[in-house]
Amino acid sequence: MRYFEIYAWTDCPFCTHAKDLLIEKDEQFMFCCLDQSDKLLEYLKVKWDWTTVPMIIEKRTDSDEQKFIGGFTDLQKYLEGECE
């Protein structure tokens, strides 16, 4: 099974849009709020070489595979590409 991790801020509209899109597409996901986690946010920025939220990662439960998708518009394009 695949699922997505969304690293986000509570008040970020793009983070909310990403969550809503995954709900609409009936995808499994975890929504991880980083409002009080500055050190974790900095770690993730370095790890994924990404400076904004949301940070969206696709993961698989049947393997250790994980793929960094990007932000909300990247998620939109990624999911649209699967439907083509």
C-alpha angles and dihedrals in degrees: 000000000000128000137172132236116211116196105199153150118246095236098042111116093202090053090052091047090053091051092047092049092053090049090050091050091047092239125155115243148159118225109208114193114209099185093120098028109083094154092050091048091052090048092052092047090057095040095052098028089234126129105194141055139278098056108186124195127182114217136184126218094204094057142012091260118136129170126195108227101180127223134335098291090046089053091050092052092044094053092043090052090057091056095053 
